[in-house]
Amino acid sequence: MILVLFMFIVFSLNKIISMDNILKYSSFIKMAALVTWCALTCLPAAHALLVGVGIADVTGPPAEIGFMGYAKLEQVGHGIHLRQFARAFVLEDDKNEYNHRIVFVSVDAAMMGIGVRREVIRRLHKRFGNIYNETNVILSGTHTHSTPGGFLMDFLFDLPILGFSRETYNAYISGIYRSIVLAHNNMAPAKMMYGETEILDANINRSPTSYLRNPPEERSRYKHDVDKTLAQVRFVNLISQKVVGVINWFAVHPTSMNNTNRLISSDNVGYASILMEKALNGNNTLPGRGNIVCAFASTNLGDVSPNTKGPRCEFSGKVCDQEHLLCKLPKEQCFASGPGSDMFESTKIIATRLFEGAMKVLNSPGEDLTGPLNIAHQYVAMPEQQVSPYDPVTETFNSSVKVSGCLPAMGYSFAAGTTDGPGAFDFQQGTTTSNPLWNAVRDFIAEPSKEDIKCQAPKPILLATGRAKFPYQWQPKIVSCSVAQIGGLFLAAVPGEFTTMSGRRLRNVIWKASGAKKVVLAGLSNIYSDYIATPEEYQAQRYEAASTIFGPHTLDIYLNKYVELTKALVYGKPVDPGPEPPDFSEQLITLIPPVLWDGAPWGKEFGDCVQQPDREYSYGDTVQASFVAGHPRNGLRHGRWYAAVEKLESEEDDSWTIYATDADWETKFIWRRDSKILGTSYADIEWEIPLGTPRGTYRIHHYGNYKYILGGIYHYHGFSRPFDVK
């Protein structure tokens, strides 16, 4: 590493060191060479950590595609509030000959799927060879519930989106791939600093009665029923000593935006990322355009809500819990909200609290955890596993007993939804008995065997997804498990949503098996397999337990597997790759209607501004303009935008610069269909003028593509009239 530094110094001086002034600098060069020689021969060798960061747009189709997360058929997109980004971190350790490179990507999406990961790796392999492979690529979804779905290739997960969405699938793949390529191309010597802080007012437990099922001896070790610690690693360039990238992990569901939202949003963690990137790159930096990349990644968020006011009945305002305290009025739902007066304000508040906590850690000294890299990965057939159960009181495995996994199945309480997003019909939390009518519906789809019912008990099976085969697999049976060593940090990449206590147990067993200084859990990685509740929480059968698809001992299987992978890293043992998940890409179906054509109203052209803004505005005002638009699915405009706010720099030259885009918090791009038959639609663009906006003349610029009735897609754009901000 010192040699690299010396070479950089010599390179930077090569233009001023010439035959004319070589004598002037010769003493400096001799001294640098002497210091380098001494360091290389007298000091022990350090691990040379190389780090590259990259960010790329992954925004999915923003109109008429269902959102993934709340499973609401009517929740389809109608525009953009915050764009989606993939934030990639590529790490390399030159001292390690085996698995010496690790890729971690945090993606503003509900989760990651096996098909997306396969295709990303295939493209990386085509460009870089076997540097990136099944073992060392970790893709982690932030779990926002306000982004397009239809990309998971498991029928149950794609069903609320009306099947597979090729547009979403391609958008995520191309953006993730691009972010990794950018990170690959800017790798430089760096060190990794670790820090953490408590954030007390950003999350609550949405299933507190389930949490209380865990042993009191175990619960007494923790102050709260959710994790309040924000863990952070920052990568610091060794030459410039400046931060190049940051990853934060904090347990919270990105569900501040509720199931009535129709605008693409990366939610609280996505906006926290934007806030931090603007703070480090400069507040004038457009989202996705800065050199410093900051991710707020998912962790054990399974039972954790950002809606800190807690659940209340929709009309009466009474406290409720979807289990014992039920709402009395007809069709009155029990849902949580807060801390703001609406979902936009709540998102902003939670994001700001996360951002402020992360900046507090960033500005503290931190602990240097730079060291060797290694990673172990295995595909695991969960229903086939037999393991020793874990005792959370003694914190040991009971080797005298064996427990097994089950074929996937969803319980009745799954249909009740959560207080973040209530479900349909009259299902309620904590249901441990079945209903003959719903069982008849279940058996028509796929009937569970007696062994399934016994294995999943006390869960009453609502959907025997492991038995369903039409039209293809409903839920995965094989999952992806990874443990990465990054110096003194061990990172467990898990294929689902661990509850608070499940995550604590996993971190604890990895810490004991590894002797690591710190352990973090990266949720919703590589494959999505729903929730992972503790065996004790499973007995309560609230939503998280009903969605723990491999049965009551799901967590026990994971604890055993991650200990095994951790020990393989520590002792340098090879890892069996396991059975690769099946590929259903040739069997996928979709009922998503295509874009047939676009039409402009009589006497108008695409891009014409039909509602002009006012002539003058002040801080806090909202500028509104409407344009004749084509369908946004005609072109996703990655790295570009559908809407921009432009500022006049020179009236003489008619020179305008971009001040904000549809990726900024203050803007909204709203698409509305006027006529399906005529194909007419409009783009409503809003800009809430933030405090501190420079005075001057601005305009709204709309971009898009329209599809001609006889075929062909064509670009268009249009402006509003100028307006003044005073």
C-alpha positions in Angstrom: 0.0 0.0 0.0 2.9 2.4 0.8 4.4 1.5 -2.6 1.1 2.5 -4.3 1.2 5.8 -2.4 4.8 6.4 -3.5 4.0 5.7 -7.1 1.1 8.1 -6.9 3.3 10.9 -5.6 5.9 10.3 -8.3 3.2 10.2 -11.0 1.7 13.5 -9.7 5.1 15.2 -9.9 6.1 13.9 -13.3 5.1 17.1 -15.1 7.2 19.3 -12.9 10.3 17.0 -12.7 12.3 17.5 -15.8 15.9 17.6 -16.8 15.9 21.4 -16.0 14.8 21.0 -12.4 15.7 17.4 -11.6 18.3 18.6 -9.1 15.7 20.7 -7.3 13.5 17.6 -6.6 16.1 14.9 -6.4 16.4 15.1 -2.6 12.6 14.7 -2.3 12.6 11.6 -4.5 15.5 10.0 -2.6 13.7 10.6 0.7 10.4 9.1 -0.6 12.3 6.1 -1.9 14.1 5.6 1.4 10.8 5.8 3.4 9.2 3.4 1.0 12.1 0.9 1.1 12.1 1.0 4.9 8.4 0.5 5.2 8.4 -2.4 2.8 11.3 -4.2 4.5 10.8 -3.2 8.2 7.0 -3.3 8.7 4.7 -6.2 8.6 2.6 -6.4 5.4 -1.0 -5.0 5.6 -4.0 -6.2 3.7 -4.4 -4.0 0.6 -8.2 -3.3 0.5 -9.4 -1.9 -2.8 -12.8 -0.3 -2.9 -15.0 0.9 -5.8 -18.4 2.5 -5.5 -21.1 3.0 -8.2 -24.7 4.3 -8.4 -27.1 3.8 -11.2 -30.8 4.4 -12.0 -33.0 1.2 -11.7 -36.4 2.9 -11.8 -39.0 0.5 -13.1 -42.0 1.3 -15.3 -43.8 4.2 -13.5 -47.3 3.7 -14.9 -49.9 0.8 -14.9 -47.6 -1.7 -13.2 -48.5 -3.0 -9.7 -46.3 -2.3 -6.7 -44.7 -5.1 -4.8 -45.2 -5.3 -1.1 -48.7 -4.6 0.0 -50.3 -7.2 -2.4 -53.0 -4.7 -3.4 -54.3 -5.3 -6.9 -55.4 -1.7 -7.2 -52.1 -0.3 -6.1 -50.6 0.4 -9.6 -48.1 3.1 -10.5 -49.1 6.5 -11.8 -45.8 8.4 -11.7 -42.7 9.1 -9.7 -41.9 10.8 -6.4 -38.4 9.3 -5.8 -36.5 7.4 -8.4 -35.0 4.0 -7.6 -31.2 3.5 -7.5 -28.8 0.6 -7.2 -25.8 1.4 -5.0 -22.8 -0.9 -5.5 -19.7 -1.5 -3.4 -16.9 -3.7 -4.9 -14.2 -4.8 -2.5 -10.9 -6.6 -3.2 -8.2 -7.9 -1.0 -5.0 -8.6 -2.8 -3.6 -10.7 0.0 -6.4 -13.3 -0.3 -6.1 -15.8 -3.1 -9.5 -17.4 -2.6 -12.8 -15.4 -3.1 -10.8 -12.2 -2.8 -13.5 -10.0 -4.3 -16.9 -9.2 -2.8 -19.8 -7.2 -4.4 -22.6 -5.8 -2.2 -25.4 -3.9 -3.9 -28.3 -2.2 -2.1 -31.2 -1.7 -4.4 -34.2 0.5 -4.0 -36.6 -2.3 -4.6 -38.9 -4.5 -2.5 -36.4 -7.4 -2.5 -34.2 -9.3 -4.9 -35.0 -12.4 -6.9 -33.1 -15.3 -8.3 -33.8 -14.4 -11.9 -32.4 -10.9 -11.6 -29.3 -12.1 -9.8 -28.7 -14.8 -12.4 -28.9 -12.3 -15.3 -26.7 -9.7 -13.5 -24.0 -12.4 -12.9 -24.3 -13.6 -16.5 -23.7 -10.1 -17.8 -20.8 -9.6 -15.4 -19.3 -12.9 -16.5 -19.5 -12.0 -20.1 -17.7 -8.7 -19.5 -15.2 -9.6 -16.7 -14.9 -13.4 -16.8 -15.2 -15.4 -13.6 -14.3 -12.5 -11.3 -17.9 -12.1 -10.3 -19.9 -15.3 -9.7 -22.6 -17.1 -7.7 -20.4 -17.0 -4.6 -19.4 -13.4 -4.3 -22.3 -11.2 -5.5 -24.8 -10.1 -2.9 -27.9 -8.1 -4.1 -30.0 -6.7 -1.2 -33.4 -5.0 -1.6 -34.2 -2.1 0.7 -37.8 -3.4 0.9 -39.7 -0.3 -0.2 -43.3 -1.2 -0.9 -43.8 1.6 -3.5 -41.9 0.2 -6.5 -42.9 -1.9 -9.5 -43.1 -5.7 -9.0 -43.4 -8.7 -11.3 -39.7 -9.7 -11.4 -39.4 -12.5 -8.8 -40.4 -15.5 -11.0 -42.4 -17.1 -8.1 -46.1 -17.1 -9.0 -47.4 -16.1 -5.6 -45.2 -13.0 -5.4 -45.9 -11.9 -9.0 -49.7 -12.7 -8.8 -50.8 -9.3 -7.4 -48.8 -7.6 -10.2 -50.8 -9.7 -12.8 -47.8 -11.8 -13.5 -44.3 -11.3 -14.8 -43.2 -7.8 -15.8 -40.4 -7.9 -18.4 -40.1 -4.1 -18.1 -39.5 -4.2 -14.3 -37.1 -7.2 -14.7 -35.0 -5.5 -17.4 -34.9 -2.2 -15.5 -33.5 -3.8 -12.4 -31.0 -5.9 -14.2 -29.6 -3.1 -16.4 -29.3 -0.7 -13.5 -27.7 -3.1 -11.0 -25.3 -4.3 -13.7 -24.4 -0.7 -14.5 -23.8 0.2 -10.9 -21.4 -2.7 -10.5 -19.5 -1.8 -13.6 -19.1 1.8 -12.4 -17.8 0.5 -9.0 -15.4 -2.0 -10.7 -13.9 0.8 -12.8 -13.1 3.2 -10.0 -11.5 0.9 -7.4 -8.8 2.5 -5.3 -6.9 1.8 -2.0 -9.1 2.4 1.0 -9.7 1.6 4.6 -13.0 0.6 6.2 -14.1 2.4 9.4 -17.0 1.1 11.6 -19.3 3.1 13.8 -22.8 2.9 15.4 -25.4 5.0 17.2 -28.8 4.6 18.7 -31.9 6.1 17.0 -34.8 5.9 19.4 -37.6 7.6 17.6 -37.7 5.9 14.1 -39.2 2.5 14.7 -41.6 0.4 16.7 -42.5 -3.3 16.9 -45.7 -4.0 15.0 -46.2 -7.4 16.6 -45.2 -6.8 20.2 -47.3 -9.7 21.6 -45.4 -12.1 19.4 -42.1 -10.6 20.7 -43.2 -11.3 24.2 -43.5 -15.0 23.4 -39.6 -15.2 23.4 -38.1 -16.3 26.7 -37.9 -13.6 29.4 -34.3 -14.5 30.1 -33.5 -13.7 26.4 -35.6 -10.5 26.3 -33.9 -9.2 29.5 -30.6 -8.9 27.5 -32.0 -6.1 25.4 -33.5 -2.7 26.2 -36.0 -2.5 23.4 -38.3 -4.9 21.5 -36.8 -3.6 18.2 -33.1 -2.9 17.4 -32.4 0.8 17.8 -28.8 0.6 16.7 -27.7 2.1 13.3 -24.5 0.2 12.2 -22.3 2.0 9.6 -19.2 1.2 7.6 -17.5 4.0 5.7 -14.8 3.5 3.1 -12.0 6.2 3.2 -9.6 6.7 0.3 -6.1 6.2 1.5 -4.6 8.9 -0.7 -7.1 11.7 -0.3 -8.4 10.6 3.1 -11.9 11.4 1.9 -15.0 9.2 2.3 -15.9 7.5 -1.0 -18.8 5.3 0.2 -21.0 4.6 3.2 -23.3 1.6 4.0 -25.8 2.0 6.9 -28.0 -0.8 8.4 -31.0 0.1 10.5 -34.0 -2.1 11.3 -37.1 -0.4 9.9 -39.7 -1.3 7.2 -39.8 1.2 4.3 -43.6 1.5 4.7 -43.9 5.1 5.6 -45.6 5.4 2.2 -48.9 3.4 2.7 -50.9 1.3 0.3 -52.8 4.2 -1.1 -49.7 5.6 -2.7 -49.4 5.5 -6.5 -46.1 7.1 -7.1 -42.8 5.2 -7.3 -40.9 5.9 -4.1 -37.8 4.6 -2.4 -39.5 5.5 0.9 -37.7 6.5 4.1 -34.4 4.7 3.6 -34.2 5.8 0.0 -34.7 9.4 0.9 -32.2 9.1 3.7 -29.6 7.9 1.1 -30.4 10.9 -1.1 -30.0 13.3 1.9 -26.6 11.8 2.8 -25.3 11.8 -0.7 -26.3 15.5 -1.1 -24.6 16.4 2.1 -21.4 14.7 1.1 -21.4 15.5 -2.7 -22.9 19.0 -2.4 -26.5 20.0 -2.1 -26.6 21.1 -5.7 -25.7 17.5 -6.8 -28.6 15.8 -8.6 -29.7 12.5 -7.1 -27.7 9.6 -8.6 -25.0 11.9 -10.0 -22.5 12.2 -7.1 -19.2 10.4 -6.7 -19.8 9.5 -3.1 -22.4 6.7 -2.7 -24.4 6.2 0.5 -26.7 3.2 1.1 -29.3 2.6 3.8 -29.6 -1.1 3.5 -32.1 -3.6 5.0 -31.5 -5.8 8.0 -33.7 -7.6 10.5 -36.8 -5.5 9.8 -39.4 -8.3 9.8 -41.6 -7.0 12.7 -40.4 -3.4 12.7 -42.6 -0.5 11.6 -41.7 3.2 10.9 -45.3 4.2 11.8 -44.5 5.4 15.3 -48.0 6.6 16.3 -49.0 2.9 16.3 -52.2 1.2 15.1 -55.6 2.9 15.4 -59.0 2.2 13.9 -59.6 4.1 10.7 -62.7 6.0 11.6 -63.0 5.9 15.4 -59.3 6.5 16.2 -59.3 3.9 18.9 -56.2 1.8 19.6 -56.3 -1.6 17.9 -54.0 -4.5 17.2 -55.8 -6.7 14.5 -55.9 -9.6 17.0 -57.7 -8.8 20.3 -58.5 -5.1 20.0 -60.5 -5.2 16.8 -62.2 -2.2 15.1 -66.0 -2.3 15.5 -67.4 -0.2 12.7 -68.2 -2.0 9.3 -65.2 -2.1 7.0 -63.1 -0.1 9.5 -59.4 -1.1 9.1 -56.7 -1.1 11.8 -53.6 0.5 10.6 -50.6 2.4 11.9 -49.3 5.8 10.8 -47.0 8.6 11.9 -45.0 10.4 13.0 -46.2 13.0 10.4 -49.7 14.2 9.5 -49.6 12.2 6.2 -47.4 9.6 4.5 -45.2 12.1 2.7 -44.4 14.0 6.0 -43.9 10.7 7.8 -41.4 9.5 5.2 -39.5 12.8 5.4 -39.4 12.7 9.2 -38.1 9.1 9.5 -35.6 9.6 6.7 -34.3 12.8 8.3 -33.8 10.9 11.6 -31.9 8.1 9.9 -29.8 10.7 8.0 -29.0 12.6 11.1 -28.0 9.5 13.0 -25.8 8.4 10.1 -24.1 11.7 9.9 -23.4 11.6 13.6 -21.6 8.3 13.1 -19.8 9.6 10.0 -18.4 12.5 12.0 -17.1 10.4 14.8 -13.6 8.7 14.8 -14.9 5.2 14.2 -13.0 1.8 14.4 -10.7 0.6 11.7 -11.9 -2.9 10.7 -9.8 -3.1 7.5 -8.6 -6.6 6.9 -8.8 -9.7 4.8 -11.8 -10.6 2.6 -13.5 -13.9 2.2 -17.0 -15.1 1.4 -18.9 -18.4 1.6 -22.2 -19.1 -0.3 -24.5 -22.1 -0.5 -27.9 -22.9 -2.0 -30.0 -24.7 0.7 -33.0 -26.9 0.0 -35.0 -25.8 3.1 -37.6 -28.6 3.3 -34.9 -31.3 3.3 -32.9 -29.9 6.2 -32.7 -31.7 9.6 -30.8 -29.8 12.3 -30.3 -29.4 16.0 -32.7 -26.8 17.6 -31.3 -23.7 19.2 -31.9 -22.9 22.9 -32.0 -19.1 23.3 -31.6 -19.2 27.0 -28.4 -21.2 27.1 -27.4 -20.0 23.7 -26.5 -23.5 22.6 -27.7 -26.1 20.1 -29.3 -29.2 21.4 -27.5 -31.9 19.5 -29.6 -34.7 21.0 -32.7 -33.5 19.1 -33.4 -33.1 15.4 -36.0 -30.8 13.8 -36.9 -30.4 10.2 -38.0 -27.9 7.6 -41.4 -28.1 5.8 -42.6 -27.5 2.3 -43.6 -23.9 1.9 -47.0 -22.8 3.1 -48.8 -19.6 4.1 -51.0 -19.3 7.1 -54.4 -17.6 7.6 -52.9 -14.6 9.3 -50.9 -13.8 6.2 -54.1 -12.7 4.6 -54.8 -10.3 7.5 -51.8 -8.2 6.4 -50.1 -6.0 9.0 -50.8 -2.7 10.7 -48.6 -1.2 8.0 -50.9 -2.5 5.3 -54.1 -4.4 6.3 -55.3 -7.3 4.1 -58.6 -8.2 2.6 -61.8 -10.0 3.8 -62.2 -10.7 7.6 -58.9 -12.5 8.3 -57.2 -11.4 11.6 -53.9 -11.8 13.3 -53.1 -14.7 15.6 -55.4 -17.2 13.8 -54.5 -20.8 14.7 -57.7 -22.5 13.6 -58.8 -23.2 10.0 -62.1 -22.5 8.2 -63.9 -25.2 6.1 -64.8 -22.7 3.4 -61.3 -21.3 3.0 -59.9 -24.8 3.2 -62.1 -25.8 0.2 -60.7 -22.9 -1.8 -57.2 -23.8 -0.7 -57.6 -27.5 -1.7 -58.9 -26.4 -5.1 -55.5 -24.7 -5.7 -53.3 -27.3 -4.0 -54.2 -29.6 -1.1 -51.7 -29.9 1.7 -50.8 -33.4 2.9 -51.3 -34.6 6.4 -47.5 -34.4 6.8 -47.6 -30.7 5.7 -50.4 -29.9 8.2 -48.4 -31.6 11.0 -45.1 -30.0 10.0 -46.5 -26.5 9.8 -48.6 -26.7 13.1 -49.9 -24.6 14.8 -50.1 -22.7 11.5 -53.5 -23.3 9.8 -52.5 -23.6 6.1 -54.3 -21.1 3.8 -52.1 -21.7 0.8 -50.1 -24.9 0.3 -47.7 -23.1 -1.9 -45.1 -25.9 -1.8 -47.6 -28.3 -3.4 -48.8 -25.8 -6.1 -47.3 -26.4 -9.5 -49.6 -24.5 -11.9 -48.5 -22.5 -13.8 -45.1 -22.8 -12.1 -43.5 -22.7 -8.7 -45.4 -20.5 -6.2 -42.7 -20.0 -3.6 -39.0 -21.0 -3.5 -37.9 -24.3 -1.9 -34.2 -23.5 -2.4 -32.7 -20.4 -0.9 -29.4 -18.5 -1.1 -27.2 -18.1 2.1 -24.0 -16.1 2.3 -21.5 -15.1 4.9 -18.9 -12.5 4.0 -15.8 -11.5 6.1 -14.7 -8.0 5.5 -11.8 -7.5 7.9 -13.2 -7.4 11.4 -16.8 -7.4 10.1 -18.9 -10.4 9.3 -21.9 -9.8 7.1 -24.7 -12.4 6.8 -26.8 -12.0 3.6 -30.2 -13.6 4.3 -33.0 -14.4 1.8 -35.9 -12.9 3.7 -37.2 -10.8 6.5 -35.8 -11.8 9.9 -37.8 -10.5 12.9 -36.0 -8.5 15.6 -35.2 -11.5 17.8 -34.5 -13.8 14.9 -31.8 -11.4 13.7 -30.4 -11.0 17.2 -30.0 -14.8 17.5 -28.3 -15.0 14.0 -25.9 -12.2 14.8 -25.1 -13.9 18.2 -24.3 -17.3 16.7 -22.1 -15.8 14.0 -20.3 -13.7 16.5 -19.5 -16.7 18.6 -18.5 -18.9 15.7 -16.3 -16.2 14.1 -14.8 -14.2 16.9 -15.6 -11.1 14.7 -15.5 -7.7 16.2 -18.8 -6.8 14.6 -21.7 -8.7 12.8 -24.4 -7.2 10.6 -27.3 -8.8 8.8 -28.2 -7.8 5.3 -31.8 -8.7 4.6 -33.8 -9.6 1.5 -30.7 -10.7 -0.4 -30.5 -12.8 -3.6 -33.7 -14.8 -3.2 -36.9 -13.8 -1.4 -38.5 -16.5 0.9 -40.8 -14.3 3.1 -40.4 -14.1 6.8 -38.3 -15.8 9.5 -39.9 -15.7 13.0 -38.5 -17.4 16.0 -40.1 -20.8 17.0 -41.7 -19.0 20.0 -43.1 -16.2 17.8 -44.3 -18.9 15.4 -46.7 -20.2 18.0 -48.6 -16.8 18.1 -49.3 -16.9 14.3 -49.3 -13.2 13.7 -48.5 -12.1 10.2 -44.8 -12.7 10.4 -45.2 -16.2 11.7 -48.0 -17.1 9.2 -45.5 -15.9 6.5 -42.6 -18.1 7.9 -43.0 -20.5 5.0 -40.7 -23.4 6.0 -42.4 -24.1 9.3 -41.7 -23.5 13.0 -38.0 -24.5 12.8 -37.1 -22.2 9.9 -34.9 -20.1 12.1 -33.2 -23.2 13.6 -32.2 -24.2 10.1 -30.7 -20.8 9.3 -28.8 -20.6 12.6 -27.2 -24.0 11.9 -26.4 -23.1 8.3 -24.9 -19.8 9.0 -22.7 -21.2 11.8 -21.5 -23.8 9.3 -20.7 -21.2 6.6 -19.0 -19.0 9.2 -16.8 -21.8 10.4 -15.9 -22.7 6.8 -14.6 -19.1 6.4 -12.7 -19.1 9.7 -11.0 -22.5 9.1 -10.6 -22.1 5.3 -12.8 -25.1 4.4 -14.4 -25.5 1.0 -18.2 -25.1 0.8 -20.5 -27.3 -1.2 -22.4 -24.9 -3.6 -25.6 -26.8 -3.0 -28.5 -27.5 -5.4 -29.1 -24.6 -7.8 -32.7 -23.2 -7.8 -34.7 -24.2 -10.9 -35.1 -21.8 -13.8 -38.8 -21.1 -14.7 -38.0 -18.2 -17.1 -39.6 -20.1 -20.1 -42.8 -20.7 -18.2 -43.6 -17.2 -17.0 -47.0 -15.7 -17.8 -48.3 -12.2 -17.7 -51.7 -10.5 -17.8 -50.2 -7.0 -17.8 -51.7 -5.1 -20.8 -49.2 -3.7 -23.2 -49.0 -0.1 -24.4 -50.9 -0.1 -27.7 -50.7 3.5 -28.9 -50.6 7.1 -27.8 -52.7 9.9 -29.1 -52.6 13.7 -28.7 -55.8 15.7 -28.3 -57.1 17.5 -31.4 -55.0 20.6 -32.2 -52.3 19.6 -29.7 -48.8 18.0 -30.0 -47.0 15.7 -27.5 -45.1 17.9 -25.1 -47.5 20.9 -25.3 -48.1 22.6 -21.9 -51.9 22.7 -21.4 -51.8 24.1 -17.9 -49.2 26.8 -17.4 -47.7 27.7 -14.0 -48.3 31.2 -12.5 -45.9 34.0 -13.2 -44.5 34.3 -9.7 -43.9 32.1 -6.7 -42.3 32.2 -3.2 -40.6 29.6 -0.9 -43.1 26.8 0.1 -45.3 27.4 -2.9 -46.1 24.5 -5.3 -45.6 25.0 -9.0 -47.9 23.0 -11.2 -47.9 22.4 -14.9 -49.6 19.8 -17.2 -48.4 18.5 -20.5 -49.8 16.3 -23.3 -47.9 13.1 -22.7 -47.1 9.7 -24.1 -47.1 6.5 -21.9 -44.1 6.5 -19.6 -43.6 2.8 -20.3 -42.5 3.7 -23.8 -39.1 4.6 -22.4 -37.8 4.3 -18.8 -35.3 7.1 -19.2 -32.7 5.7 -16.9 -30.1 8.3 -15.9 -32.4 10.9 -17.4 -35.9 12.0 -16.3 -39.5 12.7 -17.3 -39.5 16.0 -15.5 -36.9 18.7 -14.7 -36.9 22.1 -13.2 -34.6 24.4 -15.1 -33.1 27.8 -14.1 -32.3 30.6 -16.5 -28.6 31.4 -16.3 -28.3 33.8 -19.2 -31.3 35.5 -20.9 -29.0 36.8 -23.7 -28.0 33.2 -24.6 -31.2 31.6 -23.5 -29.1 29.3 -21.4 -30.8 27.1 -18.8 -29.4 24.7 -16.2 -31.1 21.7 -14.5 -31.9 22.6 -10.9 -34.0 19.5 -9.9 -35.4 16.4 -11.5 -38.1 13.8 -10.9 -35.7 12.1 -8.6 -35.8 15.0 -6.1 -38.0 15.0 -3.0 -39.6 18.3 -4.0 -40.9 17.1 -7.4 -43.7 14.9 -8.4 -44.3 13.4 -11.9 -47.9 12.3 -12.1 -49.2 10.5 -15.2 -52.9 10.3 -15.8 -54.8 8.4 -18.5 -57.5 10.5 -20.3 -58.8 7.9 -22.7 -57.7 4.3 -23.3 -59.5 4.2 -26.7 -57.9 7.4 -28.0 -54.6 6.8 -26.1 -54.6 10.3 -24.7 -52.8 11.0 -21.4 -51.3 13.9 -19.5 -48.2 14.5 -17.3 -48.9 16.6 -14.2 -45.6 18.0 -12.8 -45.3 19.6 -9.4 -42.4 21.3 -7.8 -42.6 22.4 -4.1 -40.1 25.3 -3.9 -37.7 24.5 -1.0 -36.3 27.1 1.3 -33.0 28.4 0.0 -33.8 28.1 -3.7 -31.9 30.8 -5.5 -34.0 33.7 -6.7 -34.4 33.8 -10.5 -36.4 32.6 -13.5 -37.3 28.9 -13.8 -39.4 26.6 -16.1 -40.7 23.1 -16.1 -39.3 20.7 -18.8 -41.1 17.5 -19.6 -39.6 14.6 -21.6 -41.2 11.5 -22.9 -41.8 9.0 -25.7 -45.0 8.3 -27.6 -46.0 5.2 -29.5 -47.5 5.8 -33.0 -50.6 3.8 -33.8 -48.9 2.2 -36.8 -45.8 1.3 -34.8 -42.6 3.0 -33.7 -41.7 5.0 -30.6 -40.6 8.6 -30.9 -39.1 11.1 -28.5 -40.7 14.4 -27.6 -40.2 17.2 -25.0 -41.9 20.5 -24.1 -41.5 23.5 -21.8 -43.8 25.5 -19.5 -43.6 29.2 -19.7 -41.0 30.8 -17.4 -41.9 31.9 -13.9 -40.0 33.8 -11.2 -39.1 32.6 -7.7 -38.8 35.6 -5.4 
